[in-house]
Amino acid sequence: VQLQASGGGLVQAGGSLRLSCAASGRTFNRYAMGWFRQAPRKEREFVAAISWNGGVTNYADSVKGRFTISRDNAKNTVYLQMNSLKPEDTADYYCAADTYGVLGEAYADPDEYDYWGQGAQVTVSS
């Protein structure tokens, strides 16, 4: 599985961005996807995850109500809509694929994910 993230950039606090992650290589609609982020000098942290058909979503408490994960299986793409952005959301954002997990799950544990894309940098200015 190859994952290509895009859509990062610089935005003012309170603004919005949408990240996209295009997948190729294996049947996209058979595995869960997740977004994680890593800020400078901090550990990687879970942001959001979505099950194979979008029926289950999972969010970190820090982004609930502001971020929305979705997927379009016809386009082999998962999205992360980020609204009401805060300076503390500044990080490199990574999409990941869980190709061996249980169908219907959307895990927060990064160890569940076996493929990772490159980071998309998001910078939120105050």
C-alpha positions, -999 to +999 in steps of 0.1 A: +000+000+000+013+034-009-002+065+008+002+100-004-009+129+019-016+164+007-034+196+017-012+209+045-002+245+048-002+277+069-035+290+083-045+315+110-060+303+142-097+297+137-093+288+101-098+255+083-078+230+062-086+197+046-060+170+043-063+142+018-046+108+017-047+089-016-041+051-013-030+026-039-018-010-040-044-030-022-082-029-020-088+003-002-124-005+009-112-035+029-092-017+056-094+011+082-075+044+079-061+067+105-046+101+109-018+108+134+003+139+141+037+147+155+046+182+167+083+193+171+098+177+202+067+157+209+056+121+205+033+110+177-003+111+187-036+098+174-059+122+157-088+102+141-096+069+125-123+055+103-134+019+096-134+003+062-169+016+052-170+048+073-194+033+097-172+037+127-151+068+135-128+075+164-114+108+175-088+121+200-105+142+227-084+172+216-100+173+182-136+162+188-161+186+175-135+204+153-121+177+130-140+152+108-126+121+092-142+107+061-135+085+032-144+080-005-138+044-014-145+051-050-116+075-050-094+055-027-090+086-005-094+095+031-099+130+043-094+150+075-114+182+076-099+205+103-120+234+115-114+259+143-077+253+141-056+262+171-018+269+173-015+236+192-027+217+161+006+226+144+023+194+135+032+170+107+001+149+099+004+113+088-021+090+073-019+053+080-036+021+068-046-008+090-048-036+065-049-065+090-073-052+116-108-064+123-134-051+099-155-025+115-128-012+139-111+022+139-081+019+162-063+047+180-032+026+186-005+034+160+008-002+164-023-014+146-013+004+114+011-013+090+015+013+062+023+050+066+024+079+043+047+109+044+038+138+066+017+168+056+029+199+075+002+220+091+011+253+107-015+273+126-004+309+135-019+327+164 
